[in-house]
Amino acid sequence: MLCACSGEQFKFEEPPQSPESLATRDFSASGLSSRTGDWESKFDDTQVDEAESTLKEALSLNYEEARALLGRLEFQRGNFDAALQVFQGIDIKGLTPRMIRAISERTKQRKPRSKADRVLPSIMSMHSVSLLLEAILLKAKSLEALGRYTEAAKECKVILDTVDSALPAGMPQGFGVDCKLQGMFHRALELLPVLWTNAGLLDEAITAYRRALIKPWNLEPQRLAAMQKDLAVTLLYGGVEMSLPSHLHVWGVTTPKTNIEEAVLLLLILMRKIALQEIEWDSDLLDHLAFALSTVGMFESLADHVEQILPGVYSRAERWYFLALCYSAAGQNETALNLLMKVCGSSEAKHIPHFPSFLLGAKLCSQDPNHAHEGIKLSRKVIDLAKHQCEHFQGQGHKFLGVCYGAAARISLLDSERVICQRESLNSLNQAAVIGNWDPEVIFSLGLENAVQRNLAAAYENAVMYSDMIVGSSGKGWQLLALIVSAQHRFKDAETVVDFALDESGRTDQLQLLRLKAVLQIARQQPKQAIETYKILLALIQARKDFWLEYKNIDPANTLRHEDLTEKKLEMEAWQDLATIYADLGALLDAKTCVDKAQLIELFSPRSWHITGKLFEAKSLYKEAIVSFTIALSIEPDYVPSIISTAELLLKAGMQSLPIARSFLMNALRLEPTNHDAWFNLGLVSKMEGSLQQAADFFQAAYELKLSAPVERFVGVIETSR
């Protein structure tokens, strides 16, 4: 019966022998074959005693092997309880030292020995070791089948402990050529972390995975890759933080310090193996790598690995779309748009339109006024495709179309074109609101566009509706509402809105709202209160920096996360605002100090150079002021405040400079038609030229626009909401 044992789960190359043959084989392996007839001529009394001891051990081992074979038979029949009872009768603890010795002896180099040296105490054969290890493995699988995962894991761990003790440096090459021990051990390596996971002990599972990977165990490349992948997945999604033990810190300061870092390292190793065609392509690996690198903000690194994927895995459109997602997440929208234009261009005209690429392209174009006209084309394509493929995206298409029309209106050279774009913007956004069942983001865009066009009543209604729909959880919604209220010259009410928003918003939004509060206090002629608010803002930003330096060992100046860049910009703007306050108070030295601090954060900021020019102008150093304004315009040619300030200095130069001043002011109005300062200075130019009626019209326009001017440009909210 035992000779006939076979099954689908565990198959052996040679049939199991009878108990007698096993005992005889073990006995013969010890150099004590009964077929040798000249015992007295070969052994002394000591060797005879050793032979007797060996015979007893062989007979005992024969009993254990028989139970192992019987247990295997019960397991293959699915009688897990019966198999477990049989396996529990095997004295594994007593046999473990002999198994360790047998495995260890196998790895030693075989040297020629004298006849006397061949007589040794019994060493268990590798067939017996494999049979016993199989019994332990089947016992663990029986416990697993019965739902006793923790006990199963402990039994499985015995196999790893036994082999690890015998082979502390790992398994040598060619070890499993003529025995089944290696196969049993590999199954145990793969099973143990699964058992710990099923038992809910993820920390033990991670330890088991690491144990399987730190030494060479002759695993096949695909099986090794599978274990590396499983460890990475457990580290990423397990929810248990398990730092590497000290004895595994082999890379010094570059050793992974967190689960995510270790998972990223494993996934990068696997992606390299795929690139070298050492293992087969696995789409799950890229999904996990995308999640891991996105978590730590390494989008450019993700793009690099997407580019390394061999052709044929993704179509060209899919590859370009994936790369565009990576680069847009990294803040490189221009690169992303270039890739998307390839998908949407003539090279892919013969293929089915890749709808996600058109949608992403329209979204990115809606965020950059310089691409407003391309965005209009892409948005119209999205609307056309949505009618046949994805109807629920029609609202998004109309939303992006409305935003792009609004941006096109702000960069239009002709008034007629501007009016058409503004009308189309409101029409598209209203249509998007109806199609999208009054999507909150569409309502926000509609309110913002109404505010930019100075339709303050409609804008106020949209902003209130947006805040109600999202239950006041959006900082940009509160900022828009406060700016609309400030445009109605209700500065106290606007500050009340900001105070309420400070209690409802997140950390980054709170910093932006604090700055807005200070700006409102300046508008209310409360410079001292504004200075105190800026002190609080700067203290909070500095505390955040200190936190990263002390506890996270990260230099905040080098982090690429969006919120850190936002805080850096807010800090610079706070110093610039303080410089403006001190300049208005006549404290020019303090103002210069604040400007210097702002330039330490960002030297090439047009506003910093503009404020520097205003300080020179306050000292009547007009040439130096012109130089500063010129530097600001060289950094950003469309920086309206410096354009207007340059025109004001030209007005002071006399009648011969009036045409140049008018040119500057007309350019400012082209860029920002609702700028009341530009209209006012244009009125001064007309008055100096003697065109009094025209000057009166310009002054009237400036007055009316100032009555509806917010404390900050509405377009600033657009930049914040990106």
C-alpha positions, 0 to 999 in steps of 0.5 A, a space after each residue: 500500500 505504501 509503495 503505491 502512494 502518489 498524488 497531484 500535490 506531491 509527486 516523487 521521482 522514485 516510488 517510496 520503498 517498503 519499511 524493510 528496504 528503507 531500514 536496509 538502505 539506511 543501514 547500508 549507507 552507514 557502511 554496515 551491509 549484511 552482505 559483507 561476510 568478513 566482519 571480524 576482519 574489518 571491525 573492532 569491538 568499538 565499531 561493532 558497538 557503533 553498528 548496533 547503535 546505528 541499527 537501532 536508529 535505523 529501525 526507529 527512523 523506519 517507523 517515522 518514515 512509515 508514519 510519514 508515508 501513511 500521513 501523505 496518503 491520508 492527506 492526498 485523500 483529503 482526510 486532514 484530521 486523520 493525516 494530522 493524527 498520523 503526523 503528530 506521532 512523528 518525533 520531529 524534535 528528536 530527529 531535527 539534529 540528525 536532519 541538520 547533520 545530514 544536510 550539513 554533511 551533504 554540502 561538505 566536499 567529498 574527499 578520499 577516505 581510508 577504510 577505517 574512516 568510512 565507519 561513522 555513526 549513522 548519518 540519515 540519508 537525504 531521501 529520509 530527510 526529504 520524506 520527513 520534511 515533506 511530512 512537516 510540510 503536509 502537517 502544516 498544510 493539513 492545519 491550514 486546511 483546518 483553519 489553524 493558521 498559526 499552528 500551521 505557520 509554526 510547523 512550517 517554520 520548523 522546516 526553515 529553521 532546520 535547513 537554515 541551521 544546516 546551511 547558514 550561508 544559503 543553499 549551494 548551487 546544484 544542491 537539489 539535483 539528486 534529492 527532493 529536499 530543495 523542492 520541499 524547502 522552496 514550498 515551505 519558503 512560499 507557504 510560511 508568509 501566506 500562513 502568517 498573513 492568513 493568521 492576521 500576523 502581518 509582522 510575522 509575514 513580513 519577517 518570513 518574506 525577508 528571511 526567504 529573500 536575504 539568502 540564496 536559496 536557489 529559487 527559480 527567477 520567476 518564483 523569487 520575483 513572486 516572493 519579492 512582489 508579495 513582500 512589496 504588496 504586503 509592505 504597501 497595503 498591510 498597514 503594519 510598519 516594519 523597519 528593517 532589523 539592524 543586521 540588514 542595514 547593509 547599505 548604510 545611510 541608503 538603507 530603506 527606512 520605511 515600508 514604502 521605501 523598501 517596497 519601492 526598492 523591491 519593485 524597482 528591482 523587479 522592473 529592472 528584471 523585466 527590462 532585462 527579460 529575466 522574468 515575464 511581464 507583470 502588469 500588476 508590478 507597474 500598478 504597485 510601483 505607480 501607487 508607491 512612487 505616487 505616495 512619495 511624490 516621485 512621479 518623474 522616476 515613475 515616468 522613467 520606468 514607464 519609458 523603459 517598458 518594452 514596446 508591445 506592452 502598451 499601445 503608443 497612445 496608452 504609453 503617451 497618456 501614462 507618461 503625461 499623467 506622470 509629468 502632469 503630477 510632477 508639475 511639468 504640464 508643458 511636457 505632459 501637453 506635448 505628449 498628449 498632442 501626439 496622441 491627439 495629432 495626425 500620427 494617431 488619426 487612423 486609430 480610434 480616438 483615445 478619449 482619456 488623452 483628449 480629456 486630460 489635454 483639455 484639463 491641462 489646457 484649462 489650467 494655463 491661459 497660454 493654451 486656452 485656444 488649444 483647450 477650446 479645440 480639445 474640449 470640443 473634441 471631448 464633447 463630441 466623443 462623449 456623445 458616443 463613448 462616455 456621455 457622463 463626461 459631457 459635463 466635464 467637456 463643457 466645464 473645460 470649454 467654459 474655463 478655456 473660453 474665460 482664459 482666452 478672453 483674458 488674453 484676447 487682443 480685440 475687445 470684440 473677441 474678448 466679449 465673445 469669449 466671455 459670453 461663450 464661457 458663461 454659456 458653456 459653464 451654465 450648460 455644464 452645471 445643468 448636464 453635471 447635475 450642478 457639480 460643485 466644481 462647475 459651480 465654483 468655476 461659474 462663480 469665478 468667471 462671474 467674479 472676473 467679469 464683475 457680475 458680483 451678484 451672480 458670483 456671490 450666489 455661486 460662491 455661497 451655493 458652492 460652500 453649501 454643497 461642499 459643507 464649507 470644506 474647501 479653502 478656495 471656496 472661502 477665498 472666492 467668497 471673501 474676495 467677492 464680499 471685499 469687491 463689494 467693499 464690505 471688508 469687515 464682512 469679508 474678514 468675518 468670512 475668513 475668520 470662520 473659514 480658518 476654523 473649517 479649513 485644512 493646514 495649507 488653506 489656513 495659511 492662505 486664509 491668514 494672508 488674505 486676512 492680513 490683506 483685508 486688514 490693510 484694506 481696512 487701514 489697520 496696518 498694525 493688526 496686519 503686521 501681527 497677522 503676518 507674524 503669525 503666518 511666518 511663525 507657522 511656516 517656520 514651525 513647519 520647517 523646523 518640524 521637517 528638519 528635526 523629526 523627518 530629517 528632510 530639508 523642506 527647501 528640497 521637497 517636491 510636494 505641492 504643499 511645501 512649494 505652496 508654503 514657500 510661495 506664501 512665505 515669500 508673499 508675506 515678506 513682500 506684503 510686509 515690505 509694502 506696508 512698511 513702505 506705505 508707513 515710510 519705514 523704508 529700511 524695514 521695507 528693504 529688509 523685508 524685500 531682501 528676505 523675499 529675494 532670499 526665497 526667490 530671487 527672480 520674483 517680479 514682485 520683489 523687483 517691483 517693490 524694490 523699484 517702488 522703494 527707489 521711487 520713494 527716494 526719488 531715485 527714478 533711474 534706479 526705479 526704472 531699472 528695477 521695473 525693467 528687471 521685473 518685466 524681463 522676468 515676467 513681460 506681462 507683469 501689469 504692476 511694473 508696466 503701470 509703474 513704468 508708465 507713471 515714471 514716464 508721465 513725470 518725465 514730461 510731454 515727450 514721454 506721453 506716447 510711450 506711457 500711453 503705449 505701456 498703459 494700453 498694454 496693461 489694459 490689454 492684459 487686465 481690462 479691469 485694472 482701475 489704476 491703468 485706466 486712471 493713469 490713462 486718464 492722466 495721459 489724456 488730460 496732459 494731451 488736452 483730450 479732456 472728454 476722453 480723460 473724463 471717460 477714463 476717470 469714470 471707468 477707473 472710478 467704477 472699476 475701483 468700486 468693484 475691485 477686490 483686495 486681491 485679483 480673482 485670477 489669484 484664486 484660479 492659480 490657487 485652485 490648480 
